[in-house]
């Protein structure tokens, strides 16, 4: 992936030479006059940036009456004759070009170029520009490729010449909307120049004669045109380009791809991110069908048609709060089983909602003890609902879902599960265990993006929950009615692009082989991680039989976590700090688009850090 800019590809007339881009204008006017048609300067200039034959055809398309291709070619012939006669008079280098190019080369940046001129026309331009101190490393004309602007082929030829495989390591600089479109189509960063551009279309004297407000108005119109065309940056003069490149390089470093060894957000596949690039209207039937398909697929990962998946706009905590708020009735007492921070979070939710509840606390490093639940239910007849976290992300401990659910059900209790970190990685048989509701999220083991959570719930339960929620936006009953009665329509604005990513992530889940394949990859990731770190003296705080294969908490010992974090980040990894306060720890997740080779690499990176720390002590 791109990490810094390696090439800048300039346009010619209006960008680096020929202030105002006037050389072609006379040629187009004379060309059409030769076939008896008068065109204005504005008409002659409007398609500027295209190859000159395409430019001629575009002008023909603006005429009130169509003309024949033979007439277009006749006008183009005169255009060429006129241009060749006067092009040498319009090769003056624009301000700051020579200095800026020298500064770019000083940074090791290659200088490329594309143009609307033919190769024959450029034979006159190149030596005159070189004589003034400007000579790019590569120049190509539209008649030397399959097609000219706005197609990307000239830029791609530059990249091939420079040995650049990632177009985000190149910047296209131009003075027309065709330049911007060319750069966008090639996948480059794009920069539009205002002063002396074809889009501004003024001579130096005309610019000087304008009032400040008049010039600002003209420049604003050019800026608007560039912005509409999709320019990444818009500058007045070329000397501002150095600051632009510094900003682009900052962004490239900031967005350097890294492996997120966390339980979410996590590393996502390119196809999942790419799925977000389409904009959809939430009222559109096609989008609602996508929404419905997502709900149906999520439901059938863990349940059957007796259940429904209710999507919610927000993080996983939104789903947990909606589940507790809406599905726990006013006269129902809740028992929370807590062995981590996410269990404690549910207590805060219940307390804020004014729910009737109590809780049993367990050691954070150990699973919930099923026998203590049974003893509690034997002694307490007033409990209606049992709620617990399946995989406690605080430490990575996995709780005995099957045992806890069976005990609760044997006493006639409802069972609600926070399966945020386990859904789609552990086998959760909701109908078989008679689990009433489960909360999870898009950005865990489904390997999608944050922004959507969901509750999988028995239909009969959610349909009886009307009026039980203390929250309007998190009302699971109303959300359920809207999504199912409305055929996939959210009550409030849907995170459309995130939902498209989730649709793709579910497709990827199926493609990989579903639960069996994903679980197998995670187990292998986890084993390599734990065994590899164990070999260098770093061990989990949770016993192997109680440890999930989602996230693992390791003893930090005397290691400097901030120092290790920054070193691992520089190596392409992002990790989690520990949540325990009694002993120093750190956490490593192994879910997402990560593989055994990544686990081996993080073990090697941590070993490298330890080695460097030990060397400092010598």
MOWO-V251886 format. One record per run of one state. SS is the DSSP state (h for helix, s for strand, l for the rest). FROM is the first residue (numbers start at 1). TO is the last residue. If there is no record, write none. Layout:
SS_FROM_TO, SS_FROM_TO
This chain:
l_1_6, s_7_10, l_11_12, s_13_13, l_14_16, s_17_17, l_18_22, h_23_33, l_34_40, h_41_46, l_47_51, h_52_62, l_63_68, h_69_90, l_91_92, s_93_93, l_94_96, h_97_106, l_107_109, s_110_114, l_115_118, h_119_131, l_132_139, s_140_140, l_141_141, h_142_144, l_145_152, h_153_162, l_163_166, h_167_169, s_170_174, l_175_176, h_177_186, l_187_188, s_189_193, l_194_203, h_204_209, l_210_211, h_212_229, l_230_232, s_233_235, l_236_237, h_238_254, l_255_258, s_259_260, l_261_269, h_270_277, l_278_284, h_285_302, l_303_306, s_307_313, l_314_315, h_316_327, l_328_332, s_333_338, l_339_340, h_341_352, l_353_355, s_356_361, l_362_369, h_370_379, l_380_382, s_383_389, l_390_390, s_391_392, l_393_396, s_397_398, l_399_400, h_401_410, l_411_413, s_414_418, l_419_422, s_423_423, l_424_425, s_426_426, l_427_429, h_430_433, l_434_436, s_437_441, l_442_451, s_452_458, h_459_462, l_463_475, h_476_485, l_486_495, h_496_512, l_513_513, h_514_534, l_535_539, s_540_540, l_541_543, h_544_546, s_547_547, l_548_550, s_551_555, l_556_560, h_561_570, l_571_572, s_573_574, l_575_575, s_576_577, l_578_584, s_585_589, l_590_595, h_596_617, l_618_618
